[in-house]
Every structure is written in C-alpha cells, then in structure tokens.
Amino acid sequence: MSFNNVQMSPSQRLDKAVIAIMGKDRYQALAGILMIGTREAVDDIPSFPKHLPQTACTNGRDEWYNNEFINGLTDAELRGLVLHENYHKMYRHLISWYDLAMLDRECEMQATDYVINIKLYDENKADGFAVLPKGGLLEEKYRGWNVAETFNHLREAKQGKGKGKGEDEDEDEGKGRGKGGGGGDDEGEDEGEGEGKGPQSLDHHDYEGAKKLTEEEEKDLTKEIDEAIRQGVLMAGSSGTGGDRDLEELLEPQVDWRQVLRDFITATCAGQDYSTWRRPNRRYMAGGLYMPSGVSETVEEVCVSIDMSGSTWGMVSQFMGELKGVIEQVKPDLLRILYWDTVVCREEKYTMDELDGLLSVTKPKGGGGTTVQCVPDYCNEFGIKPQAHIVLTDGDIYGGWGTGWNAPVLWAICDNKRARPTHGKYVNIKSC
C-alpha cells in the first residue's frame, strides 16, 4: 500500500493543510499568522448557537477544528477553512468587534464571515487551491463592504422580519425627547441566537475565550499579529511573489481615534486652560477668598450625536464602549446622546450612575438621509448647551456641516477620508 492510500487522522490532515498553505506563493505573507497560537483537531469545540453543527472555532489567537467535520471535507475545503480562521485572527475580529457581538452575535458572525469569504473566494477562484466548505457564507452584494456596513444590513433585515427585539416604540417619537438609563434587558448577547433557519456562519467565534485573555495577553497578541504581518509583507516582497494589499493596509500608520476622543474631551471639558472663568467657587468664599473656578472645575454636559443613515450603524457599540471609558474619566453631570438622520430621532440622557448599562440600554434609532443641520437646530430649540459636542458620522453629509453649533465639535468620521468638515476638529475611524 502506498503512502497516499494510508488513512490520515484529522490532526494529520490539519497539519498537511497548514503546510500546503505556507508553501503556496500567494500565502507566504500569511505564514506568520499561521504560527500564532495553538491549533487542535478535537471532538468538541465551543459553538454558538448550541444547536448548530460543530465545525471550527477561534478566540482570535487559538484555533479548534472538529474531528468529524474535518473528515467530511476535501483537502481544498480544509485549506479554505484554515484560511478562514486565520483571516479572523489577522483582522483581529474578536478584539475589534466584541461589543458588536454582544449587540447581536449572530449578525456579527455572519458579517465577518461574508467579508473574509469574498477575499478567500477571489484569491482561489482561478486554481481552486482553497474553497469554502458547503454552507460558507458568500454573497456578491457584500463585495467592497466592511464589517460594520454588512452587520448593519443584516441586522436591519433580521429586525424587518420580526426577529429582532426591542424596537423602540415609546412616546418619544415626535421630537425624540426621552430618557435612557434603567435596567433594560431587551438588548444584548442573547438577541442573536435565532432559530438557525437562515444563513449561518461557517464557524464559531469564541468571544467568551477571547474575553478571558488578560490585558497583557491581549497586548502580546496584538504585537504578535503586527510583527507577523510586517514579516509576511517583507517576505512576499523579497521573494517577488507580490504583496497582499490588505496586509499592507494593516501596517499603514493609523491615528488612534480613541486617544483623539480622550484628548478632545479632556482638553475641552477638563483641561487646565484658565483663560475662561466661571462664577467664584463657593468652597473658598467662607475664608474670604474669591477665587474664580476654571473650566475644569465642573463638567456639566457632554453631547454625542450619532448619524444613523449609513455605515456608522455598525460602529455604534464599539464607539460607545470607548466613549463610556472616557466619560467615566471626565465625569460630567450629564451625557446626552442624540440619534439622527434628517431629524433627531431619539434623545437619551445618562448620569454617571447610569453608565454601567449604557451598551445594553441605548436604543439607536433612525436610518433615513443625512442632514446634520438638524442637530444644532435641535440643541438650540431645546436649550441644550453642552461643553463638548461629538458627532459620529460616515461623512456623507448633505447640505453642509451645519451652523449654529453652540459648543466645540469633534467629528468622528467612519471609513471616509474624503470628508473634510468646514469647522471643528475631526478624526478618521477605520473599521475592518
């Protein structure tokens, strides 16, 4: 009996697939990513929802493949599955989209799969070296879309069919004036469990495992991935095989929008610039001291306005997670959130005591056109005068960038480097 006819174990087939990928010219740049973490063929893997068949799983660092599933795949399909898992690792999906998964896990799993499967298909359509296993999500309509855009589209379709929860039907509909906060248990991790009747993700995303990584482990993982990408690009370039543009883009210096957000709020609301003075501080008046209070003495209100017309939808949870951290440092008396498209669709207000449940309680609303003038108009109509105003938008603004803003403005612009606000500061946010 020849070697080729010897039955290989699932673990051996998995190793064979990895070796074949690393030996393929177009995947030389991916070699470093393939070496990160552990890789095992096992009988039982984490799965979501629980009723779905076990296939493969990653926590963003390690990979697990179900033995029975491996046995049912061709070599090309197994290579496709391995590439699929490692693209999740390369793009840091389980780090970048954790909050999105908590909002709707099913849609997040589908969205990230759709994005990387198009890439995988395009790379292999000429020679069939790697193919998607049966059931892998592939839709031409999502070509060129990022994860946020795809997630938004999937979630809207899901809710339109009555599968979503917690559509806001309160009495705030008119002008959108309402109050957030409270317990709110109609959003979050359980929302995406579904019935498994529609399209399902090829694999399982182990967010519980990803969350168990310590802060130090997560930092080390990020460094490992960055270094693997850097070495992969260099290797591909030196061998003359050409580079992977996606990898090269991951290496491009990116402004840390989170730090810009922190710096803006801190400088605007809690800075040490005493060129502007408030009324005297009462704490010192008993001692005959009439020291004026600086701007940093009290932060009264921060207003965040979120464009609900485009790709910004999918960034809401990630953005809010970062915002919450900054707000907890600055400690304003009030955080006001305005969801808008051509009008302000919903207003929410939170005190510091109500921030803990922000991600699960907030209810984004909107989805029409994009007319930002509605935001300063709304603020002026209702006497809303924040100390800082942050606007999250995709930058496809019609009718200008608004006039009559009554506070310093920071524009957080998603996936649109062409957008140039005519006033205020701005930072570009790149989703993946």
VOZA-179927 format. One record per residue (C-alpha): residue number from 1; residue in one letter; x, y, z. Coordinates in Angstrom, 2 decimals. Example, Ala and Ser with C-alpha at 12.3 -4.5 7.8 and 13.67 -1.06 7.14 Angstrom:
! VOZA-179927
seq, type, east, north, up
1, a, 12.30, -4.50, 7.80
2, s, 13.67, -1.06, 7.14
END
This chain:
! VOZA-179927
seq, type, east, north, up
1, m, 0.00, 0.00, 0.00
2, s, 1.39, 3.39, -0.99
3, f, 1.65, 6.26, 1.45
4, n, -1.05, 8.18, -0.40
5, n, -3.54, 5.46, 0.41
6, v, -2.86, 5.47, 4.11
7, q, -5.77, 6.92, 6.08
8, m, -4.64, 10.13, 7.79
9, s, -6.03, 11.26, 11.13
10, p, -7.87, 14.61, 11.37
11, s, -4.88, 16.09, 13.18
12, q, -2.52, 14.94, 10.42
13, r, -4.81, 16.33, 7.73
14, l, -4.91, 19.63, 9.57
15, d, -1.11, 19.80, 9.68
16, k, -0.98, 18.89, 5.98
17, a, -3.36, 21.75, 5.15
18, v, -1.26, 24.29, 7.07
19, i, 1.96, 23.13, 5.37
20, a, 0.30, 23.37, 1.95
21, i, -0.89, 26.92, 2.64
22, m, 2.55, 28.02, 3.83
23, g, 4.08, 26.54, 0.69
24, k, 1.74, 28.43, -1.63
25, d, 3.39, 31.53, -3.09
26, r, 0.39, 33.81, -2.63
27, y, 0.13, 32.88, 1.04
28, q, 3.75, 33.43, 2.03
29, a, 2.77, 36.68, 3.68
30, l, 0.31, 34.77, 5.89
31, a, 2.89, 32.35, 7.28
32, g, 3.48, 34.32, 10.48
33, i, -0.24, 34.49, 11.26
34, l, -0.48, 30.71, 10.88
35, m, 2.21, 30.30, 13.56
36, i, 0.34, 32.32, 16.21
37, g, -1.45, 30.45, 18.99
38, t, -2.35, 26.79, 19.13
39, r, -4.21, 24.66, 16.60
40, e, -6.01, 21.44, 17.52
41, a, -8.29, 18.84, 15.99
42, v, -10.74, 17.87, 18.76
43, d, -14.05, 16.11, 19.30
44, d, -15.77, 19.04, 21.00
45, i, -15.49, 22.77, 20.37
46, p, -17.34, 25.86, 21.64
47, s, -20.36, 26.58, 19.46
48, f, -22.98, 29.32, 19.07
49, p, -25.88, 28.81, 18.94
50, k, -25.56, 25.47, 20.71
51, h, -27.84, 23.63, 18.26
52, l, -25.65, 24.29, 15.22
53, p, -23.19, 21.65, 14.00
54, q, -19.64, 21.88, 15.32
55, t, -17.21, 22.98, 12.62
56, a, -14.28, 25.17, 13.67
57, c, -13.69, 27.88, 16.23
58, t, -11.20, 30.61, 17.15
59, n, -10.82, 33.02, 20.06
60, g, -8.65, 35.32, 17.96
61, r, -5.46, 33.51, 18.94
62, d, -6.09, 29.76, 19.12
63, e, -7.99, 27.52, 16.70
64, w, -10.04, 24.34, 17.17
65, y, -11.38, 22.07, 14.43
66, n, -13.98, 19.36, 14.95
67, n, -12.67, 15.92, 14.03
68, e, -15.90, 14.72, 12.44
69, f, -16.19, 17.91, 10.38
70, i, -12.60, 17.58, 9.13
71, n, -13.31, 14.02, 7.99
72, g, -16.13, 15.27, 5.79
73, l, -14.02, 17.86, 3.96
74, t, -11.89, 17.63, 0.85
75, d, -8.31, 18.85, 1.11
76, a, -9.22, 22.07, -0.68
77, e, -12.15, 22.67, 1.69
78, l, -9.95, 22.08, 4.73
79, r, -7.42, 24.58, 3.41
80, g, -10.28, 27.04, 2.91
81, l, -11.44, 26.51, 6.50
82, v, -7.93, 27.05, 7.91
83, l, -7.55, 30.24, 5.88
84, h, -10.95, 31.40, 7.09
85, e, -9.98, 31.04, 10.76
86, n, -6.65, 32.77, 10.24
87, y, -8.24, 35.70, 8.45
88, h, -10.35, 36.21, 11.58
89, k, -7.07, 36.30, 13.52
90, m, -5.31, 38.60, 11.06
91, y, -8.11, 41.16, 11.07
92, r, -8.46, 40.96, 14.88
93, h, -12.19, 40.37, 14.54
94, l, -12.65, 39.02, 18.05
95, i, -10.90, 42.05, 19.53
96, s, -12.38, 44.70, 17.25
97, w, -15.98, 43.52, 17.25
98, y, -16.57, 42.22, 20.76
99, d, -19.15, 44.90, 21.57
100, l, -20.83, 44.34, 18.21
101, a, -21.15, 40.65, 19.02
102, m, -22.75, 41.45, 22.35
103, l, -25.32, 43.56, 20.49
104, d, -26.18, 40.74, 18.06
105, r, -23.83, 37.81, 17.96
106, e, -25.47, 36.02, 15.08
107, c, -25.24, 39.06, 12.79
108, e, -21.65, 39.75, 13.84
109, m, -20.60, 36.18, 13.00
110, q, -22.29, 36.39, 9.62
111, a, -20.91, 39.86, 8.82
112, t, -17.26, 38.99, 9.49
113, d, -17.67, 35.75, 7.53
114, y, -19.15, 37.48, 4.50
115, v, -16.27, 39.98, 4.39
116, i, -13.41, 37.47, 4.55
117, n, -15.09, 34.82, 2.39
118, i, -15.20, 37.16, -0.59
119, k, -11.46, 37.68, -0.20
120, l, -10.87, 33.94, 0.09
121, y, -13.01, 33.21, -2.97
122, d, -11.28, 35.83, -5.13
123, e, -7.83, 34.51, -4.23
124, n, -8.64, 30.93, -5.21
125, k, -11.23, 31.10, -7.98
126, a, -8.58, 30.58, -10.68
127, d, -7.00, 27.36, -9.37
128, g, -9.31, 26.09, -6.60
129, f, -6.43, 25.65, -4.17
130, a, -8.75, 26.54, -1.30
131, v, -12.54, 26.53, -1.40
132, l, -15.25, 27.27, 1.12
133, p, -16.84, 24.23, 2.75
134, k, -20.51, 23.73, 1.99
135, g, -22.55, 26.34, 3.82
136, g, -19.86, 29.02, 3.83
137, l, -21.47, 32.45, 3.50
138, l, -20.73, 34.11, 0.18
139, e, -22.77, 36.96, -1.32
140, e, -21.65, 39.15, -4.21
141, k, -23.78, 42.02, -2.91
142, y, -21.40, 42.43, 0.03
143, r, -18.35, 42.94, -2.18
144, g, -16.48, 46.05, -1.02
145, w, -18.45, 46.28, 2.21
146, n, -16.75, 46.38, 5.58
147, v, -17.90, 44.52, 8.68
148, a, -19.87, 47.47, 10.07
149, e, -21.82, 48.00, 6.86
150, t, -22.56, 44.30, 6.48
151, f, -23.62, 43.96, 10.12
152, n, -25.96, 46.91, 9.77
153, h, -27.58, 45.46, 6.66
154, l, -28.01, 42.02, 8.21
155, r, -29.47, 43.37, 11.45
156, e, -31.94, 45.61, 9.66
157, a, -33.09, 42.65, 7.55
158, k, -33.40, 40.47, 10.64
159, q, -35.45, 43.01, 12.55
160, g, -37.57, 43.71, 9.49
161, k, -38.62, 40.06, 9.56
162, g, -39.62, 40.40, 13.18
163, k, -36.66, 38.52, 14.63
164, g, -35.09, 41.49, 16.35
165, k, -36.06, 42.65, 19.82
166, g, -36.76, 45.91, 21.46
167, e, -37.75, 48.13, 18.55
168, d, -38.33, 51.46, 20.24
169, e, -42.00, 52.38, 20.10
170, d, -42.24, 54.76, 23.01
171, e, -43.83, 58.14, 23.03
172, d, -40.61, 59.96, 22.26
173, e, -41.18, 59.51, 18.54
174, g, -42.02, 63.09, 17.73
175, k, -39.05, 65.20, 18.69
176, g, -37.12, 62.28, 20.09
177, r, -37.01, 63.62, 23.62
178, g, -36.71, 60.72, 26.04
179, k, -34.61, 59.30, 28.79
180, g, -32.19, 56.42, 28.58
181, g, -30.83, 54.51, 31.51
182, g, -32.62, 51.93, 33.63
183, g, -32.40, 48.19, 33.60
184, g, -33.21, 47.36, 30.03
185, d, -32.94, 43.67, 29.28
186, d, -34.19, 43.60, 25.70
187, e, -30.86, 44.02, 24.01
188, g, -27.53, 42.25, 24.10
189, e, -25.88, 38.93, 23.90
190, d, -28.97, 36.74, 23.62
191, e, -30.55, 38.65, 20.79
192, g, -28.75, 36.83, 18.02
193, e, -29.49, 33.25, 18.96
194, g, -32.24, 32.95, 16.38
195, e, -33.71, 29.69, 15.15
196, g, -30.94, 28.71, 12.79
197, k, -33.32, 28.79, 9.84
198, g, -31.48, 31.43, 7.83
199, p, -27.85, 31.64, 6.66
200, q, -25.39, 30.67, 9.37
201, s, -21.75, 31.41, 9.96
202, l, -19.30, 28.74, 8.79
203, d, -17.52, 28.68, 12.13
204, h, -17.95, 29.73, 15.72
205, h, -16.40, 32.80, 17.29
206, d, -15.33, 32.13, 20.85
207, y, -15.90, 35.54, 22.41
208, e, -16.00, 34.00, 25.86
209, g, -12.50, 32.68, 25.29
210, a, -11.35, 36.00, 23.83
211, k, -12.68, 37.82, 26.88
212, k, -10.66, 35.53, 29.16
213, l, -7.40, 36.85, 27.72
214, t, -5.76, 39.13, 30.23
215, e, -4.91, 42.69, 29.27
216, e, -1.25, 41.68, 29.00
217, e, -2.11, 38.65, 26.82
218, e, -4.21, 40.82, 24.54
219, k, -1.35, 43.31, 24.15
220, d, 1.08, 40.48, 23.40
221, l, -1.33, 39.06, 20.82
222, t, -1.63, 42.42, 19.08
223, k, 2.17, 42.70, 18.95
224, e, 2.46, 39.16, 17.58
225, i, -0.06, 39.84, 14.83
226, d, 1.57, 43.15, 13.89
227, e, 5.00, 41.55, 13.71
228, a, 3.68, 38.58, 11.71
229, i, 2.06, 40.91, 9.20
230, r, 5.23, 43.01, 8.93
231, q, 7.44, 39.97, 8.36
232, g, 4.93, 38.47, 5.93
233, v, 4.87, 41.58, 3.77
234, l, 8.68, 41.71, 3.73
235, m, 8.92, 38.01, 2.84
236, a, 6.44, 38.33, 0.00
237, g, 8.23, 41.38, -1.34
238, s, 11.71, 39.83, -1.24
239, s, 10.54, 36.66, -2.96
240, g, 8.95, 38.58, -5.79
241, t, 5.54, 36.98, -5.23
242, g, 3.86, 40.33, -4.70
243, g, 2.26, 41.58, -1.58
244, d, -1.24, 41.32, -0.14
245, r, -2.73, 44.79, -0.22
246, d, -4.91, 44.02, 2.78
247, l, -1.85, 43.16, 4.84
248, e, -0.06, 46.28, 3.68
249, e, -3.03, 48.43, 4.69
250, l, -2.99, 46.87, 8.16
251, l, 0.57, 48.16, 8.52
252, e, -0.23, 51.70, 7.49
253, p, 0.06, 54.08, 10.44
254, q, -3.34, 54.79, 11.89
255, v, -4.32, 57.66, 14.13
256, d, -5.65, 56.27, 17.38
257, w, -9.12, 57.79, 17.28
258, r, -9.73, 56.63, 20.82
259, q, -6.88, 58.79, 22.08
260, v, -8.10, 61.72, 19.99
261, l, -11.51, 61.31, 21.61
262, r, -9.98, 61.28, 25.07
263, d, -7.77, 64.29, 24.35
264, f, -10.66, 66.31, 22.90
265, i, -13.00, 65.75, 25.83
266, t, -10.25, 66.23, 28.37
267, a, -8.96, 69.43, 26.77
268, t, -12.43, 70.83, 26.15
269, c, -14.13, 69.89, 29.38
270, a, -11.48, 69.17, 31.95
271, g, -8.42, 70.99, 30.73
272, q, -6.24, 73.34, 32.68
273, d, -6.80, 76.35, 30.48
274, y, -7.92, 79.03, 32.89
275, s, -8.36, 81.71, 30.27
276, t, -12.12, 81.20, 30.65
277, w, -13.60, 81.66, 34.09
278, r, -16.81, 80.66, 35.79
279, r, -18.52, 82.18, 38.82
280, p, -16.47, 82.11, 42.06
281, n, -16.04, 78.79, 43.79
282, r, -18.26, 78.77, 46.89
283, r, -15.95, 76.41, 48.77
284, y, -13.47, 79.24, 49.32
285, m, -15.88, 82.10, 49.97
286, a, -16.15, 81.46, 53.74
287, g, -12.47, 82.17, 54.06
288, g, -12.80, 85.44, 52.24
289, l, -11.21, 84.02, 49.11
290, y, -13.00, 84.76, 45.87
291, m, -11.07, 82.51, 43.57
292, p, -12.72, 82.04, 40.23
293, s, -13.28, 78.45, 39.14
294, g, -11.65, 77.21, 35.94
295, v, -13.40, 75.34, 33.20
296, s, -12.03, 72.11, 34.68
297, e, -13.86, 72.62, 38.00
298, t, -17.17, 71.08, 36.83
299, v, -18.08, 69.27, 33.62
300, e, -21.78, 69.81, 33.21
301, e, -22.71, 68.09, 29.96
302, v, -21.23, 66.21, 27.00
303, c, -23.43, 65.67, 23.96
304, v, -22.85, 62.84, 21.46
305, s, -24.75, 62.87, 18.16
306, i, -24.77, 59.69, 16.11
307, d, -25.56, 59.56, 12.39
308, m, -27.88, 56.60, 11.75
309, s, -28.03, 56.86, 7.97
310, g, -25.08, 54.76, 6.79
311, s, -22.15, 52.58, 7.80
312, t, -21.96, 54.32, 11.17
313, w, -24.66, 51.93, 12.42
314, g, -22.21, 49.08, 12.88
315, m, -19.69, 51.23, 14.74
316, v, -22.12, 52.39, 17.41
317, s, -21.39, 49.73, 20.01
318, q, -17.60, 49.94, 19.56
319, f, -17.71, 53.74, 19.70
320, m, -19.97, 53.77, 22.75
321, g, -17.69, 51.35, 24.56
322, e, -14.73, 53.71, 24.11
323, l, -16.85, 56.76, 24.89
324, k, -18.02, 55.20, 28.15
325, g, -14.42, 54.82, 29.30
326, v, -13.61, 58.45, 28.52
327, i, -16.79, 59.75, 30.12
328, e, -16.03, 57.84, 33.31
329, q, -12.70, 59.67, 33.50
330, v, -14.14, 63.15, 32.86
331, k, -17.29, 62.57, 34.98
332, p, -19.77, 65.06, 33.51
333, d, -23.04, 65.70, 35.27
334, l, -24.87, 64.52, 32.16
335, l, -24.17, 62.54, 28.98
336, r, -26.71, 63.30, 26.27
337, i, -27.00, 61.07, 23.16
338, l, -28.82, 62.18, 20.02
339, y, -29.56, 59.68, 17.23
340, w, -30.24, 61.48, 13.95
341, d, -30.61, 61.20, 10.17
342, t, -32.59, 64.12, 8.65
343, v, -34.12, 64.82, 12.08
344, v, -33.20, 63.94, 15.63
345, c, -34.94, 60.58, 16.03
346, r, -34.17, 59.89, 19.65
347, e, -32.63, 61.60, 22.65
348, e, -31.20, 59.77, 25.65
349, k, -29.79, 61.18, 28.87
350, y, -27.49, 59.46, 31.32
351, t, -26.00, 60.43, 34.65
352, m, -22.76, 58.88, 35.81
353, d, -24.71, 56.39, 37.95
354, e, -26.49, 55.09, 34.83
355, l, -23.45, 54.48, 32.63
356, d, -22.89, 50.87, 33.62
357, g, -25.77, 49.69, 31.48
358, l, -25.15, 52.05, 28.58
359, l, -24.34, 49.47, 25.88
360, s, -27.33, 47.29, 26.69
361, v, -29.84, 50.09, 27.29
362, t, -29.17, 52.57, 24.49
363, k, -31.53, 52.17, 21.54
364, p, -30.16, 53.51, 18.25
365, k, -32.90, 54.82, 16.03
366, g, -33.04, 56.27, 12.53
367, g, -31.97, 55.28, 9.05
368, g, -33.08, 57.95, 6.57
369, g, -30.96, 60.58, 4.81
370, t, -28.17, 62.70, 6.30
371, t, -28.81, 66.33, 7.26
372, v, -26.60, 67.32, 10.16
373, q, -28.19, 70.77, 10.47
374, c, -30.97, 69.07, 12.41
375, v, -28.57, 68.58, 15.35
376, p, -27.62, 72.22, 16.14
377, d, -31.20, 73.24, 15.37
378, y, -32.49, 70.68, 17.86
379, c, -30.00, 71.79, 20.52
380, n, -30.86, 75.44, 20.12
381, e, -34.61, 74.76, 20.10
382, f, -34.50, 72.86, 23.37
383, g, -31.80, 74.91, 25.10
384, i, -29.19, 72.12, 25.05
385, k, -25.78, 73.70, 25.74
386, p, -23.08, 71.05, 26.23
387, q, -19.45, 71.79, 26.92
388, a, -18.38, 69.46, 24.14
389, h, -20.17, 68.03, 21.14
390, i, -19.03, 64.80, 19.44
391, v, -20.56, 63.75, 16.14
392, l, -20.16, 60.17, 14.85
393, t, -20.90, 60.06, 11.10
394, d, -19.92, 58.39, 7.83
395, g, -19.21, 61.86, 6.44
396, d, -21.66, 61.65, 3.53
397, i, -23.24, 64.91, 4.60
398, y, -25.82, 66.75, 2.52
399, g, -26.35, 70.47, 2.83
400, g, -23.12, 71.31, 4.60
401, w, -21.73, 70.63, 8.06
402, g, -24.26, 72.64, 9.97
403, t, -24.28, 76.10, 11.50
404, g, -25.17, 77.38, 14.92
405, w, -23.14, 74.86, 16.92
406, n, -23.01, 76.15, 20.48
407, a, -20.05, 74.06, 21.68
408, p, -16.68, 72.82, 20.37
409, v, -17.28, 69.96, 17.89
410, l, -15.26, 66.79, 17.22
411, w, -16.28, 64.86, 14.09
412, a, -15.57, 61.13, 14.28
413, i, -15.78, 60.07, 10.60
414, c, -16.13, 56.39, 9.69
415, d, -14.40, 54.99, 6.59
416, n, -14.40, 58.22, 4.62
417, k, -11.09, 60.01, 4.21
418, r, -12.63, 62.32, 1.61
419, a, -14.81, 64.03, 4.19
420, r, -13.47, 67.40, 5.37
421, p, -15.61, 69.25, 7.91
422, t, -15.63, 73.02, 7.46
423, h, -15.32, 73.65, 11.20
424, g, -14.39, 71.86, 14.39
425, k, -11.83, 69.09, 14.72
426, y, -12.12, 65.68, 13.09
427, v, -10.62, 62.21, 13.22
428, n, -10.99, 59.31, 10.80
429, i, -12.15, 55.94, 12.10
430, k, -11.36, 52.85, 10.04
431, s, -13.49, 49.77, 10.57
432, c, -12.30, 46.35, 9.44
END
